[in-house]
């Protein structure tokens, strides 16, 4: 009986060890957040996941923009919906206006948009390679700097385990470090999938004035990933503006971005046929 009892205890312990081994594999990515609220490791992993050649990836897409302007009394003073097709001209992003308030451009509006497009083609193709590269670098640096600043200019803390879009996430609260000279003015809340190191949702509120956007402005954005690139699917922005010549005090805009398509372009230089001008 004693031997049987010992064998039973051994089987129970073995079963428990097997269960613990399985659990360690399943919940391993979450262990750091249970013992240490510091979100820096998971944020660093998300940043490092972005491929080095991210800037070289190109996507065309459609963007629907719904904008509203309000005066200081909260009265709606203007509202408009625009649809843009976002394309590239000379490797620089261009927003081609397609519709206004659900109606395709026609008449003078269509002619004006065609002129704007033609002007952009003429101006951008006249840029040399160095000038074009400088503009591209400036744009992408500005877009990516805030995410990368999370590990150097923010104190980021895991505050909860939650879900977003049916995926298990960590909710991260990020406050600017007041000890650095160029501290950001945005308080961030991030929904991040720790298993895939992907940022799914972001919310912000402005703690201090930034140029012509005043403290108290806020917004949010949802993201998806294609070929390792983080892309916005929708966002909501509420900007408080200083009242100057215009009567606008609060500007609200919603953007829906869809039909992302990655494209690749190649070129080949051919010798001109004898007696013909170069093509």
LINFEN-V12333 format. One record per pair of residues at least 12 apart in sequence whose ideal C-beta (glycine too) atoms are under 7 Angstrom apart, sorted by the first residue. I is the first residue (numbers start at 1). GAP is how many residues later the second one is. D is the distance in Angstrom with one decimal. If there is no record, write none. Layout:
I/GAP/D ; I/GAP/D
This chain:
29/165/4.9 ; 29/166/5.1 ; 30/164/6.3 ; 33/125/4.4 ; 33/137/5.7 ; 37/120/4.8 ; 37/121/4.9 ; 38/119/6.9 ; 39/117/4.0 ; 39/118/5.8 ; 39/119/4.9 ; 39/133/4.5 ; 40/111/5.5 ; 40/116/6.2 ; 42/128/6.5 ; 42/150/6.3 ; 42/152/5.1 ; 42/155/7.0 ; 43/107/4.9 ; 43/108/5.5 ; 43/113/5.9 ; 44/107/5.3 ; 45/152/4.4 ; 46/146/6.2 ; 46/151/4.3 ; 46/152/6.7 ; 46/153/5.9 ; 47/100/6.4 ; 47/101/5.7 ; 47/104/6.8 ; 49/148/4.7 ; 49/179/6.8 ; 50/178/6.9 ; 51/177/4.9 ; 54/175/5.9 ; 55/85/4.9 ; 57/170/6.4 ; 57/172/5.3 ; 57/205/6.7 ; 58/30/6.1 ; 58/204/6.7 ; 58/205/5.8 ; 59/172/6.7 ; 59/201/4.8 ; 59/202/6.3 ; 59/203/5.4 ; 60/26/6.1 ; 60/27/5.3 ; 60/201/5.2 ; 60/203/6.2 ; 61/25/5.2 ; 61/196/5.5 ; 61/197/6.5 ; 61/198/5.6 ; 61/199/4.6 ; 61/200/7.0 ; 62/21/6.6 ; 62/22/7.0 ; 62/23/5.7 ; 62/196/5.6 ; 62/197/5.1 ; 63/21/4.7 ; 63/23/5.7 ; 63/192/5.8 ; 63/194/5.0 ; 64/17/6.9 ; 64/19/5.2 ; 64/191/7.0 ; 64/192/4.6 ; 65/16/6.9 ; 65/17/4.9 ; 65/19/6.9 ; 65/188/6.2 ; 65/190/5.3 ; 66/15/4.8 ; 66/187/6.7 ; 66/188/4.6 ; 67/13/5.5 ; 67/186/4.6 ; 68/184/4.6 ; 69/179/4.6 ; 69/182/5.4 ; 70/179/6.1 ; 70/180/4.4 ; 71/176/4.9 ; 71/178/5.4 ; 72/171/6.4 ; 72/177/4.4 ; 77/170/6.2 ; 80/20/6.9 ; 80/21/6.4 ; 81/20/5.3 ; 81/21/6.6 ; 82/15/6.3 ; 82/17/6.9 ; 82/18/5.7 ; 83/15/4.7 ; 83/16/3.9 ; 84/12/6.3 ; 84/13/5.8 ; 84/14/6.4 ; 85/13/5.4 ; 89/31/5.4 ; 89/32/5.6 ; 89/35/5.1 ; 90/34/3.9 ; 90/35/5.3 ; 90/37/6.7 ; 90/42/6.1 ; 91/41/6.1 ; 91/45/6.4 ; 92/32/5.6 ; 92/40/6.7 ; 92/43/6.1 ; 92/44/6.6 ; 94/26/5.7 ; 96/21/6.2 ; 97/16/5.0 ; 149/35/6.3 ; 150/24/5.9 ; 153/23/6.4 ; 153/24/5.7 ; 153/27/6.0 ; 153/30/6.3 ; 153/31/5.6 ; 154/20/4.2 ; 154/21/6.4 ; 154/22/5.9 ; 154/23/6.3 ; 155/20/5.3 ; 155/22/5.8 ; 156/16/5.4 ; 156/18/4.3 ; 157/15/6.8 ; 157/16/5.3 ; 158/12/5.1 ; 158/14/5.8 ; 159/12/5.3 ; 159/14/4.9 ; 162/29/6.9 ; 164/27/4.3 ; 164/36/4.8 ; 164/37/5.2 ; 165/35/6.1 ; 167/26/5.3 ; 167/33/6.6 ; 169/22/4.6 ; 169/23/5.9 ; 169/24/5.5 ; 169/31/6.3 ; 170/22/5.3 ; 170/24/5.4 ; 171/18/6.8 ; 171/20/6.0 ; 172/18/4.3 ; 172/20/5.9 ; 173/16/5.7 ; 174/14/4.1 ; 174/16/6.5 ; 175/12/5.9 ; 185/21/5.9 ; 185/22/5.1 ; 185/23/4.0 ; 185/25/5.7 ; 186/18/4.8 ; 186/20/6.0 ; 186/21/6.8 ; 187/17/6.7 ; 187/18/5.3 ; 187/20/5.6 ; 188/14/6.4 ; 188/16/5.3 ; 189/14/4.4 ; 190/12/5.5 ; 198/27/5.5 ; 199/24/5.7 ; 199/31/6.4 ; 200/22/7.0 ; 200/23/5.9 ; 201/19/6.9 ; 201/21/5.5 ; 202/18/6.5 ; 202/19/5.2 ; 203/17/4.4 ; 204/14/6.4 ; 204/15/5.8 ; 205/13/4.2 ; 206/12/6.8 ; 212/29/6.3 ; 212/30/6.3 ; 213/26/5.1 ; 213/28/6.9 ; 214/26/4.3 ; 214/27/6.7 ; 214/28/6.3 ; 216/24/5.1 ; 217/21/6.2 ; 217/22/4.7 ; 217/23/5.0 ; 218/20/5.4 ; 219/16/6.4 ; 219/17/5.6 ; 219/18/4.1 ; 219/19/6.1 ; 220/15/6.6 ; 220/16/5.4 ; 221/14/3.9 ; 222/12/5.1 ; 226/34/6.0 ; 226/36/6.9 ; 227/35/6.3 ; 231/29/5.8 ; 232/25/5.5 ; 233/24/5.8 ; 234/21/6.4 ; 234/22/5.0 ; 234/23/6.7 ; 235/20/5.1 ; 236/18/5.2 ; 237/16/5.1 ; 238/12/6.7 ; 238/14/5.1 ; 239/12/4.7
